[in-house]
């Protein structure tokens, strides 16, 4: 037993160093935007021709509001074309999309289910009809999104800087509904403001996140079309881009709002899918992570994506479990409970601090009452802590893709009071 405890002490010490090295950039990302600012592009950017790609399944309640926000852009109307793939729809999604000026393709496939397959179908249709050449860049949005009027004007400036792909600022249109939607909202604000903005400031590769991202036609051709079919096609796209040296830029002033789950059942299903998708990407692109880390140009971005993958999380969890086991063997069950309680409290305070910083810096952009903004800081740690059991269950749960109902049918004007955020 003494030999085993000695082994555990060494293992825990080594893993503590490894975890520190792997995740040291995370607290640094919190302070970088407070200390530094990325210079905004100067001069007039050449205007790109944008194609908007929307995969929609029974989204008649919210899709018209997105299409209205696209038509209200201050970018030249003739340089934006909206394409909607009505994916296995049984409602009026296709009809309403056409009425709101979109080019619509209808897809019925109950075997290849999911956003990745729908986007591949849509891009294949555009290629077969020789429409890809009409566009310089392609932007992907979810049907429940809303865009501020200057979205494409700002995104065009980022495109002009030579990036292969690009993403914008992700806000939440139902932040004030309950603690679940607020939890998502704070996370996406953190992802935009602290992660992607910090990456942009230091010149690192950014990461796309579900919606509000795009890529050039040249990159689409280099990739051989849309080839991302895991449960988390956005994470897969980011991981592959990091490893292969595709440059992803970030535009802090291209702001969209999207709807977040408001029930535990919806959130549970979505986060199970994300967790399983993360595992899929981690195994599918395991070799690519290390290939990217073997080249100086892609080292940092590939390393960061590795730390955020299943493998990085596994190292962190292993370090924590072995640490608690060591406490139990050396000091007993009471000490184990105390150590677990301290770890839980530390996690709560740390995530609450991150939430407080995020809410403080993004205060004016959050569409919610003051009281709820403050309360959401206290609720956010609970939202994050619930990730742990969900991530564990993801390893044993057979996921079947199911759509999330979107019902927050509001316009940009109703959400922002006709003020630019």
N, C-alpha and C positions, 0 to 999 in steps of 0.2 A: 504493500500500500504506500509506503514511504517513497518508493521509486516512482510509482504512478503519480503521486502528488508532485514530486519534483519535476516529472515530465510535464504535468499540467502547468506548473509555474513557468517553465520555459516557454511552453506553447502559448500561454496567455500573454506573456511579455512580448514575444515575437509578433503575435497577431495584433497586439496593441500598437506596435510600431507600424505594421503594415496598414492597419485601418487609418491611423493618423496620416500617413503618406497618401493613401488613396483618397481621403475625403477632406484634406486640408483646404482645398480650393473652395469648398462650400461656404465656410464663414468669411473667406476673403471676398467672395462674390457679393456678400451682403453689404460690404462697405465700399466696394469699388465705385458704384454709381453715386455715392455720397461725396467721394473725393475727386472723381474725374468725370469728364463729359466727352463724349465722342463728337468731333466736329461735324456739323451738318454740311452736306454737299452745297457747294456754291455754284451759282450760274444756273442757266436753264438746261434741264435734262432732256435729251431727245425723247420724244414720246413713243413708247412702245405700243404695239397692238396686243391687247389682252384678250385671252379667251377665259371665260369663267366656267368651271366645271362643277356641277352640283349633282351628287347622287342622292335621290330622294325616294323614300318609301312611305307612302301614305302620309304625306306632309301637307295636306291641303290647308290645315289651320295656320301654318306659319310661313310656308314658302312664299306666298304673295307679298308679305312684308319685306322679305329679303330682296325679292325682285324689284319692289318699289324703291328700296334703298340703293339698289344698283342704278336704277334709272335716274335717281336724284344726285348722282355723282357730279362733281364739278370738273371732271375729266372729259375730254371730247367724246361725245356719244358714239361717233363712228369708229372709235378705236377700242370699243368694248363689245364683245359678243358673248351672250350667255347661253350655255348649253346645259340642258337638264336631262339626266337619264332617270326616267320614272321606273324604278326597280321593283318589279313584282307588286305594282300598285293595284289596289282594289277600290280606290276612292277617286277624287277628281284632281289629283296632283297634276297629271299630264295636261288636262284641259285648262286648269288655272295657270299653269306655267306658260302655255301658248298664249293665253289671253293677256299675260303680262310681258309679252315680247321675247320669250325664250325660244330657242330652237330645241325641240324635244325629241328624244329617242326613248322608245318604250322597250323594256327588257323583261323577259319572263324566263327565269331559270331558278328552279327550286333546289338544284344540286350545288352549284357554285354560288354560295350565298355570302354576302358581305360587301362592304364598301370597296375593297380592293378590286374585286371582280367587276363591280359595276363601273368603276373608273376605267378599267382595262377595256371593257366593252365600249364605253363612250369614246375613248381615244382611238380604238380600232375603227369605229364607225367614221370618225373624222378623217382618219388616214385613208380609208377606202373611198371616201368621197372627195379626196384631195383638198381637205379644208385645213390641215395642219399648217400648210405654208402661208395661210392668211394671218397667222398670229406669231408674235415674237415671244410671248410668254403665256403661261397657263397658270391660273389661280384656282385652288380648290377651296370650296366652302361647303359647310353643312346647311341644310335647308332651314334650320332654326336661327341662323345668324342674322345680324343687322350690321350694316356698314355706315360709319360716319361719312358725310358727303365728300371729304377730302381724302378718302382712303386710297384711291388709285393715283391721285396726284402725289401723295407721299410715297407710296410703294414704288412708283415709277422712278423716283429719285434714288431709291436703293438699288433698283434694277440697273440703273445707269452706272453703278460703281463696279460692274463687271462680275457680279456674283452668278453662280450657276443656279442657285435656288434662293428663296427669300421667304421671310415670315413676318407677321405683324404682331401687334399688341392685342392680347386676348382678354376681353372684359366679360362681365356676366350681366345678363339682363334681368335675372330673377334673384339677385344677390340677397334681397331682403325677405325672401319667402320663408326660409327656416334655416336651422343650423347646418343642414346637409348642403343646400345650395350655396350658403355662405362659405362653407369649407372648401368646396370646389372653387368658388370665386377667389378666395384668398390664395389658393394654390396657383391658379393661373396668373394672377397678378404677380405673385412671387416669381413664377417661371419667366414672365415677360420682363419684369423690372430688374430682378436680381440675377437671374441666370443668363437669359439671352442678351440683356443690355450689357452685363459685365463682359460676356464673351465678345460682344461687338467692340467694346472699349479697348480690350487688350488684344484684339485682332484674332481671336480664336473662332473656330467654327461654331455656328449657332445650331440649335436643334428645332425641328418643326414639332408642332403639337396638335395633331388631330384635324385642325381646320385653320383657314386663313394663311395658307402657305402656297408657294408656287415655284415654278422652275422655267427655265428657258427652253425654247424649241431645240436648241443645240444639245442641251443636256438630255432631253427626251430621246433624241436620236442616238446619243452615246449610250444610253441605258438600254436601247433596243425596245422602247415602249415602257409601259407601266408594268413592273414585274414584282409588285409587293402585295402578297396575298395572305400574310399572317393575320392574326386577330388584331394586331396593332401595326397597321401598315405605315403609320407615321413614325413610330420608333424604328421600324425596319429601314425606312427611307433615310432617317438621320444616321443610323449606324453604318449603312452602306456608304453614304456620302462622306462620313468621317474617314472611313477606311480607304476609300478610293480617291480622296482628295477633292471631291466636289465641294465647292465653297458655298456655304449657306449664310446669307446676310440677314440682318434684323432691322426692322423699321419701327421705331418707338411711337411714331405719330400716325401710323396706319392702324386705326382702332376698329375692332369689331366687338360686338356683343353676342354671346350665345347663351342658350338655355341650359341649365344644369338640372340633374335629377333632384327631386324633392322628397322622395320616399326611400326608406331603407331598402326595400326590395329592388327598386331601380338601381340604387347606388351599389348594392351588393352584386347584382348581375354585371353591371358595367365594370366594377373593379376586379371581379373574378376574370372577366374577359381580358382586361388590361394585364393582369398578373400572368395569365396563361399566354397571352401574346408576347409578353416580355420573355417568358421562358422559351417560347418558340424561336424568337429572334436570337436569344443567347446561344441556343444549340445550333441553329441553322447557320449563323455567321460567326461561330466560335473561331475558326481559322482566320477569318477576315479581320477580326479584332486584332490578333497578334501580327498579321501581315501589315496592318496599318501602323501598329506600334513599332514595327521594324524600320520604318522610314521617318526621317527627321521631320519632313513636311507634314506628315499625318500623325505623328507620335502623340501630341497632346490631345487632339480631338478624339483619336481612337482610344486613348487611355481614359479620357473622361467618359466616353460612351461605355467602356468596359466597366467602370466603377458603378455606373447606373444600371447595368445589366443584372441578370440573375446571378452571375458569378460574383460581381462586386457585393451584392446584397448578401450572398451566401457567406462571404468572408466576414462581413460585419456581424451576421447572426451567429456564426460559429464562435467568433471571439466573445460575444456576449454570453452564450450558453456555457462555454468552457469556463468563463470567469465566474459565473454563478455556481457551477459545479465545484470549482475550487473552493469557493467560500463555504459551501455545504460540507465538503470533506474535511476542511480544516477547522471550521468554527461551529458547524451544526445547523439544524433546521431553522432555529430562531434567527440566526445570523443571515441565513439565506433569505428569509422573509423580509428582514430589514434591508438587505442589499437590493432585493427586487423592488421594494417600496421606494428606496432612494433612486433607483434607476428610473422608475415610473415617474416620480416627481420631477427628476431632472429632465426627462423627456417632455413632460408637460410644460415646465417653465421655459425650456429652450424653444419649443415650437410656439408657445404663446409670445415669446420675445420676437421671434421671426414674424409672426402674424402682426404684432403691434407695429413693427418697423414697416411692414408692407402697407398696412392700413394708413399709417401716418404719411408715408411718401405718396400714396395714391389716393388720398382722401377725397380730392375733388373729382376723381374719375369714377368713384364708386356710387352707383345709383341705388342708394338706400338711405333711410333716416339716420341721423347721428346716433341715436340710442342703439340701433341695430349694428352699426359699424363697430361700436365699442363692445357690445355683447359678443359679436362674432369672434373677437380676439380670444375670449375665454372658451368659446366652443371649438375653435380650430384644432387645439391639441387632441380633443376627443375624436374628431374626424380623422386625424392622422394616426392616432393610436389604433383605431379600428382597422387600419391597413394590415396589421400584423396577423390576426387570425384569418383574414381574407386571403392573404398571400400564402398562408399554410394550406388552407382549404383548396387553393388553386391547383395544388399538386395532386389532389385526389378527386377533383370534380370534373366530370365530363361536360364541357361547355357546349351548348347549342346556341348559335347566334340568334338573338331576338332583338327587334327594334325597340328603342326607347320612345315612348309617346311624348311629343312636344305640344304643349298647349298654351305657352306664354305668347299669345298673339298680340304683340304690341308693335307700334311703329317707332322709328328713331325719334321722331318729334315727341311722342308720348314718354319715351324713356329719358331723354336728355333735356326736355323742356326747350327744344330748338336751340340749345347752346352747344358749341363744340367743346368736347371734353379734352 
